């Protein structure tokens, strides 16, 4: 288990609703998402220890050079071609498709 620490002022994850082309709907809690190499990649902002970073299979998507323990790490990914729609927690359609 990752001991992600929530620090005052850090962004909190929101719920995303990912609707697949086959009609399946997946809920994802994440701080953000983006498109990378043909996938929608959802990530969470957290502070992780050096031991956690070295001993866990984290896919770290971004780090802060001045605070290297604060990272964004991937929590979900979906092939772009399999996704019909992505909505934010207020269910506004935010996908490009």
Chimera marker file (.cmm) of the C-alpha trace (Angstrom):
<marker_set name="trace">
<marker id="1" x="0.000" y="0.000" z="0.000" r="1" g="1" b="0" radius="0.5"/>
<marker id="2" x="1.232" y="3.479" z="-0.851" r="1" g="1" b="0" radius="0.5"/>
<marker id="3" x="1.202" y="5.857" z="2.076" r="1" g="1" b="0" radius="0.5"/>
<marker id="4" x="0.239" y="8.837" z="-0.053" r="1" g="1" b="0" radius="0.5"/>
<marker id="5" x="0.139" y="11.848" z="2.198" r="1" g="1" b="0" radius="0.5"/>
<marker id="6" x="-2.386" y="14.599" z="1.586" r="1" g="1" b="0" radius="0.5"/>
<marker id="7" x="-0.755" y="17.916" z="2.363" r="1" g="1" b="0" radius="0.5"/>
<marker id="8" x="-2.789" y="21.121" z="2.791" r="1" g="1" b="0" radius="0.5"/>
<marker id="9" x="-2.816" y="22.927" z="-0.534" r="1" g="1" b="0" radius="0.5"/>
<marker id="10" x="-2.219" y="19.799" z="-2.613" r="1" g="1" b="0" radius="0.5"/>
<marker id="11" x="-4.895" y="19.020" z="-5.202" r="1" g="1" b="0" radius="0.5"/>
<marker id="12" x="-7.415" y="16.339" z="-4.250" r="1" g="1" b="0" radius="0.5"/>
<marker id="13" x="-8.371" y="13.610" z="-6.729" r="1" g="1" b="0" radius="0.5"/>
<marker id="14" x="-11.724" y="13.875" z="-8.481" r="1" g="1" b="0" radius="0.5"/>
<marker id="15" x="-13.925" y="11.198" z="-9.961" r="1" g="1" b="0" radius="0.5"/>
<marker id="16" x="-13.822" y="10.642" z="-13.705" r="1" g="1" b="0" radius="0.5"/>
<marker id="17" x="-16.379" y="8.553" z="-15.594" r="1" g="1" b="0" radius="0.5"/>
<marker id="18" x="-14.895" y="6.729" z="-18.574" r="1" g="1" b="0" radius="0.5"/>
<marker id="19" x="-17.462" y="5.313" z="-21.000" r="1" g="1" b="0" radius="0.5"/>
<marker id="20" x="-16.053" y="2.622" z="-23.238" r="1" g="1" b="0" radius="0.5"/>
<marker id="21" x="-17.161" y="2.028" z="-26.841" r="1" g="1" b="0" radius="0.5"/>
<marker id="22" x="-18.934" y="-1.173" z="-25.744" r="1" g="1" b="0" radius="0.5"/>
<marker id="23" x="-21.048" y="0.803" z="-23.241" r="1" g="1" b="0" radius="0.5"/>
<marker id="24" x="-19.148" y="-0.236" z="-20.104" r="1" g="1" b="0" radius="0.5"/>
<marker id="25" x="-18.590" y="2.611" z="-17.626" r="1" g="1" b="0" radius="0.5"/>
<marker id="26" x="-15.532" y="2.815" z="-15.365" r="1" g="1" b="0" radius="0.5"/>
<marker id="27" x="-15.118" y="5.233" z="-12.450" r="1" g="1" b="0" radius="0.5"/>
<marker id="28" x="-11.578" y="6.479" z="-11.823" r="1" g="1" b="0" radius="0.5"/>
<marker id="29" x="-10.377" y="8.685" z="-8.959" r="1" g="1" b="0" radius="0.5"/>
<marker id="30" x="-7.446" y="10.751" z="-10.221" r="1" g="1" b="0" radius="0.5"/>
<marker id="31" x="-6.026" y="14.254" z="-10.209" r="1" g="1" b="0" radius="0.5"/>
<marker id="32" x="-5.690" y="14.452" z="-13.963" r="1" g="1" b="0" radius="0.5"/>
<marker id="33" x="-5.531" y="12.567" z="-17.221" r="1" g="1" b="0" radius="0.5"/>
<marker id="34" x="-3.846" y="12.997" z="-20.545" r="1" g="1" b="0" radius="0.5"/>
<marker id="35" x="-3.185" y="11.190" z="-23.787" r="1" g="1" b="0" radius="0.5"/>
<marker id="36" x="0.167" y="9.453" z="-24.172" r="1" g="1" b="0" radius="0.5"/>
<marker id="37" x="1.279" y="6.915" z="-26.792" r="1" g="1" b="0" radius="0.5"/>
<marker id="38" x="-2.269" y="5.971" z="-27.772" r="1" g="1" b="0" radius="0.5"/>
<marker id="39" x="-3.601" y="5.684" z="-24.206" r="1" g="1" b="0" radius="0.5"/>
<marker id="40" x="-5.582" y="7.875" z="-21.849" r="1" g="1" b="0" radius="0.5"/>
<marker id="41" x="-3.439" y="7.869" z="-18.711" r="1" g="1" b="0" radius="0.5"/>
<marker id="42" x="-4.975" y="8.851" z="-15.338" r="1" g="1" b="0" radius="0.5"/>
<marker id="43" x="-2.673" y="9.844" z="-12.503" r="1" g="1" b="0" radius="0.5"/>
<marker id="44" x="-2.715" y="10.792" z="-8.825" r="1" g="1" b="0" radius="0.5"/>
<marker id="45" x="-0.617" y="13.385" z="-7.007" r="1" g="1" b="0" radius="0.5"/>
<marker id="46" x="1.072" y="12.005" z="-3.881" r="1" g="1" b="0" radius="0.5"/>
<marker id="47" x="4.130" y="12.180" z="-1.702" r="1" g="1" b="0" radius="0.5"/>
<marker id="48" x="5.986" y="8.865" z="-1.668" r="1" g="1" b="0" radius="0.5"/>
<marker id="49" x="9.031" y="7.762" z="0.243" r="1" g="1" b="0" radius="0.5"/>
<marker id="50" x="12.205" y="6.722" z="-1.530" r="1" g="1" b="0" radius="0.5"/>
<marker id="51" x="11.639" y="3.127" z="-0.363" r="1" g="1" b="0" radius="0.5"/>
<marker id="52" x="8.109" y="3.102" z="-1.811" r="1" g="1" b="0" radius="0.5"/>
<marker id="53" x="9.337" y="4.493" z="-5.101" r="1" g="1" b="0" radius="0.5"/>
<marker id="54" x="12.072" y="1.839" z="-5.323" r="1" g="1" b="0" radius="0.5"/>
<marker id="55" x="10.054" y="-1.152" z="-4.045" r="1" g="1" b="0" radius="0.5"/>
<marker id="56" x="6.704" y="-0.637" z="-5.744" r="1" g="1" b="0" radius="0.5"/>
<marker id="57" x="5.823" y="-0.910" z="-9.402" r="1" g="1" b="0" radius="0.5"/>
<marker id="58" x="4.819" y="2.735" z="-9.704" r="1" g="1" b="0" radius="0.5"/>
<marker id="59" x="4.556" y="4.315" z="-13.121" r="1" g="1" b="0" radius="0.5"/>
<marker id="60" x="5.646" y="7.828" z="-12.236" r="1" g="1" b="0" radius="0.5"/>
<marker id="61" x="4.420" y="10.323" z="-14.816" r="1" g="1" b="0" radius="0.5"/>
<marker id="62" x="5.863" y="13.515" z="-13.337" r="1" g="1" b="0" radius="0.5"/>
<marker id="63" x="8.099" y="14.734" z="-10.519" r="1" g="1" b="0" radius="0.5"/>
<marker id="64" x="8.893" y="18.090" z="-8.967" r="1" g="1" b="0" radius="0.5"/>
<marker id="65" x="12.641" y="18.853" z="-9.181" r="1" g="1" b="0" radius="0.5"/>
<marker id="66" x="12.586" y="20.913" z="-5.967" r="1" g="1" b="0" radius="0.5"/>
<marker id="67" x="10.449" y="18.358" z="-4.079" r="1" g="1" b="0" radius="0.5"/>
<marker id="68" x="11.381" y="14.953" z="-5.547" r="1" g="1" b="0" radius="0.5"/>
<marker id="69" x="9.109" y="12.981" z="-3.189" r="1" g="1" b="0" radius="0.5"/>
<marker id="70" x="6.015" y="14.684" z="-4.666" r="1" g="1" b="0" radius="0.5"/>
<marker id="71" x="5.052" y="12.749" z="-7.762" r="1" g="1" b="0" radius="0.5"/>
<marker id="72" x="2.226" y="11.995" z="-10.145" r="1" g="1" b="0" radius="0.5"/>
<marker id="73" x="1.811" y="8.268" z="-10.654" r="1" g="1" b="0" radius="0.5"/>
<marker id="74" x="-0.457" y="6.345" z="-13.007" r="1" g="1" b="0" radius="0.5"/>
<marker id="75" x="-3.556" y="4.666" z="-11.571" r="1" g="1" b="0" radius="0.5"/>
<marker id="76" x="-5.352" y="3.694" z="-14.799" r="1" g="1" b="0" radius="0.5"/>
<marker id="77" x="-4.909" y="3.691" z="-18.546" r="1" g="1" b="0" radius="0.5"/>
<marker id="78" x="-7.248" y="2.946" z="-21.433" r="1" g="1" b="0" radius="0.5"/>
<marker id="79" x="-6.563" y="2.621" z="-25.164" r="1" g="1" b="0" radius="0.5"/>
<marker id="80" x="-7.799" y="5.807" z="-26.862" r="1" g="1" b="0" radius="0.5"/>
<marker id="81" x="-9.612" y="3.804" z="-29.539" r="1" g="1" b="0" radius="0.5"/>
<marker id="82" x="-11.612" y="1.918" z="-26.854" r="1" g="1" b="0" radius="0.5"/>
<marker id="83" x="-12.979" y="5.085" z="-25.154" r="1" g="1" b="0" radius="0.5"/>
<marker id="84" x="-16.208" y="6.745" z="-26.262" r="1" g="1" b="0" radius="0.5"/>
<marker id="85" x="-16.299" y="9.526" z="-23.657" r="1" g="1" b="0" radius="0.5"/>
<marker id="86" x="-14.564" y="10.887" z="-20.542" r="1" g="1" b="0" radius="0.5"/>
<marker id="87" x="-16.491" y="13.035" z="-18.078" r="1" g="1" b="0" radius="0.5"/>
<marker id="88" x="-15.380" y="14.928" z="-14.985" r="1" g="1" b="0" radius="0.5"/>
<marker id="89" x="-17.060" y="14.528" z="-11.585" r="1" g="1" b="0" radius="0.5"/>
<marker id="90" x="-19.807" y="16.972" z="-12.512" r="1" g="1" b="0" radius="0.5"/>
<marker id="91" x="-20.317" y="14.741" z="-15.574" r="1" g="1" b="0" radius="0.5"/>
<marker id="92" x="-19.312" y="17.339" z="-18.143" r="1" g="1" b="0" radius="0.5"/>
<marker id="93" x="-17.933" y="15.642" z="-21.227" r="1" g="1" b="0" radius="0.5"/>
<marker id="94" x="-14.225" y="16.524" z="-21.308" r="1" g="1" b="0" radius="0.5"/>
<marker id="95" x="-13.060" y="14.030" z="-23.921" r="1" g="1" b="0" radius="0.5"/>
<marker id="96" x="-11.858" y="15.065" z="-27.335" r="1" g="1" b="0" radius="0.5"/>
<marker id="97" x="-13.888" y="12.349" z="-29.058" r="1" g="1" b="0" radius="0.5"/>
<link id1="1" id2="2" r="1" g="1" b="0" radius="0.2"/>
<link id1="2" id2="3" r="1" g="1" b="0" radius="0.2"/>
<link id1="3" id2="4" r="1" g="1" b="0" radius="0.2"/>
<link id1="4" id2="5" r="1" g="1" b="0" radius="0.2"/>
<link id1="5" id2="6" r="1" g="1" b="0" radius="0.2"/>
<link id1="6" id2="7" r="1" g="1" b="0" radius="0.2"/>
<link id1="7" id2="8" r="1" g="1" b="0" radius="0.2"/>
<link id1="8" id2="9" r="1" g="1" b="0" radius="0.2"/>
<link id1="9" id2="10" r="1" g="1" b="0" radius="0.2"/>
<link id1="10" id2="11" r="1" g="1" b="0" radius="0.2"/>
<link id1="11" id2="12" r="1" g="1" b="0" radius="0.2"/>
<link id1="12" id2="13" r="1" g="1" b="0" radius="0.2"/>
<link id1="13" id2="14" r="1" g="1" b="0" radius="0.2"/>
<link id1="14" id2="15" r="1" g="1" b="0" radius="0.2"/>
<link id1="15" id2="16" r="1" g="1" b="0" radius="0.2"/>
<link id1="16" id2="17" r="1" g="1" b="0" radius="0.2"/>
<link id1="17" id2="18" r="1" g="1" b="0" radius="0.2"/>
<link id1="18" id2="19" r="1" g="1" b="0" radius="0.2"/>
<link id1="19" id2="20" r="1" g="1" b="0" radius="0.2"/>
<link id1="20" id2="21" r="1" g="1" b="0" radius="0.2"/>
<link id1="21" id2="22" r="1" g="1" b="0" radius="0.2"/>
<link id1="22" id2="23" r="1" g="1" b="0" radius="0.2"/>
<link id1="23" id2="24" r="1" g="1" b="0" radius="0.2"/>
<link id1="24" id2="25" r="1" g="1" b="0" radius="0.2"/>
<link id1="25" id2="26" r="1" g="1" b="0" radius="0.2"/>
<link id1="26" id2="27" r="1" g="1" b="0" radius="0.2"/>
<link id1="27" id2="28" r="1" g="1" b="0" radius="0.2"/>
<link id1="28" id2="29" r="1" g="1" b="0" radius="0.2"/>
<link id1="29" id2="30" r="1" g="1" b="0" radius="0.2"/>
<link id1="30" id2="31" r="1" g="1" b="0" radius="0.2"/>
<link id1="31" id2="32" r="1" g="1" b="0" radius="0.2"/>
<link id1="32" id2="33" r="1" g="1" b="0" radius="0.2"/>
<link id1="33" id2="34" r="1" g="1" b="0" radius="0.2"/>
<link id1="34" id2="35" r="1" g="1" b="0" radius="0.2"/>
<link id1="35" id2="36" r="1" g="1" b="0" radius="0.2"/>
<link id1="36" id2="37" r="1" g="1" b="0" radius="0.2"/>
<link id1="37" id2="38" r="1" g="1" b="0" radius="0.2"/>
<link id1="38" id2="39" r="1" g="1" b="0" radius="0.2"/>
<link id1="39" id2="40" r="1" g="1" b="0" radius="0.2"/>
<link id1="40" id2="41" r="1" g="1" b="0" radius="0.2"/>
<link id1="41" id2="42" r="1" g="1" b="0" radius="0.2"/>
<link id1="42" id2="43" r="1" g="1" b="0" radius="0.2"/>
<link id1="43" id2="44" r="1" g="1" b="0" radius="0.2"/>
<link id1="44" id2="45" r="1" g="1" b="0" radius="0.2"/>
<link id1="45" id2="46" r="1" g="1" b="0" radius="0.2"/>
<link id1="46" id2="47" r="1" g="1" b="0" radius="0.2"/>
<link id1="47" id2="48" r="1" g="1" b="0" radius="0.2"/>
<link id1="48" id2="49" r="1" g="1" b="0" radius="0.2"/>
<link id1="49" id2="50" r="1" g="1" b="0" radius="0.2"/>
<link id1="50" id2="51" r="1" g="1" b="0" radius="0.2"/>
<link id1="51" id2="52" r="1" g="1" b="0" radius="0.2"/>
<link id1="52" id2="53" r="1" g="1" b="0" radius="0.2"/>
<link id1="53" id2="54" r="1" g="1" b="0" radius="0.2"/>
<link id1="54" id2="55" r="1" g="1" b="0" radius="0.2"/>
<link id1="55" id2="56" r="1" g="1" b="0" radius="0.2"/>
<link id1="56" id2="57" r="1" g="1" b="0" radius="0.2"/>
<link id1="57" id2="58" r="1" g="1" b="0" radius="0.2"/>
<link id1="58" id2="59" r="1" g="1" b="0" radius="0.2"/>
<link id1="59" id2="60" r="1" g="1" b="0" radius="0.2"/>
<link id1="60" id2="61" r="1" g="1" b="0" radius="0.2"/>
<link id1="61" id2="62" r="1" g="1" b="0" radius="0.2"/>
<link id1="62" id2="63" r="1" g="1" b="0" radius="0.2"/>
<link id1="63" id2="64" r="1" g="1" b="0" radius="0.2"/>
<link id1="64" id2="65" r="1" g="1" b="0" radius="0.2"/>
<link id1="65" id2="66" r="1" g="1" b="0" radius="0.2"/>
<link id1="66" id2="67" r="1" g="1" b="0" radius="0.2"/>
<link id1="67" id2="68" r="1" g="1" b="0" radius="0.2"/>
<link id1="68" id2="69" r="1" g="1" b="0" radius="0.2"/>
<link id1="69" id2="70" r="1" g="1" b="0" radius="0.2"/>
<link id1="70" id2="71" r="1" g="1" b="0" radius="0.2"/>
<link id1="71" id2="72" r="1" g="1" b="0" radius="0.2"/>
<link id1="72" id2="73" r="1" g="1" b="0" radius="0.2"/>
<link id1="73" id2="74" r="1" g="1" b="0" radius="0.2"/>
<link id1="74" id2="75" r="1" g="1" b="0" radius="0.2"/>
<link id1="75" id2="76" r="1" g="1" b="0" radius="0.2"/>
<link id1="76" id2="77" r="1" g="1" b="0" radius="0.2"/>
<link id1="77" id2="78" r="1" g="1" b="0" radius="0.2"/>
<link id1="78" id2="79" r="1" g="1" b="0" radius="0.2"/>
<link id1="79" id2="80" r="1" g="1" b="0" radius="0.2"/>
<link id1="80" id2="81" r="1" g="1" b="0" radius="0.2"/>
<link id1="81" id2="82" r="1" g="1" b="0" radius="0.2"/>
<link id1="82" id2="83" r="1" g="1" b="0" radius="0.2"/>
<link id1="83" id2="84" r="1" g="1" b="0" radius="0.2"/>
<link id1="84" id2="85" r="1" g="1" b="0" radius="0.2"/>
<link id1="85" id2="86" r="1" g="1" b="0" radius="0.2"/>
<link id1="86" id2="87" r="1" g="1" b="0" radius="0.2"/>
<link id1="87" id2="88" r="1" g="1" b="0" radius="0.2"/>
<link id1="88" id2="89" r="1" g="1" b="0" radius="0.2"/>
<link id1="89" id2="90" r="1" g="1" b="0" radius="0.2"/>
<link id1="90" id2="91" r="1" g="1" b="0" radius="0.2"/>
<link id1="91" id2="92" r="1" g="1" b="0" radius="0.2"/>
<link id1="92" id2="93" r="1" g="1" b="0" radius="0.2"/>
<link id1="93" id2="94" r="1" g="1" b="0" radius="0.2"/>
<link id1="94" id2="95" r="1" g="1" b="0" radius="0.2"/>
<link id1="95" id2="96" r="1" g="1" b="0" radius="0.2"/>
<link id1="96" id2="97" r="1" g="1" b="0" radius="0.2"/>
</marker_set>
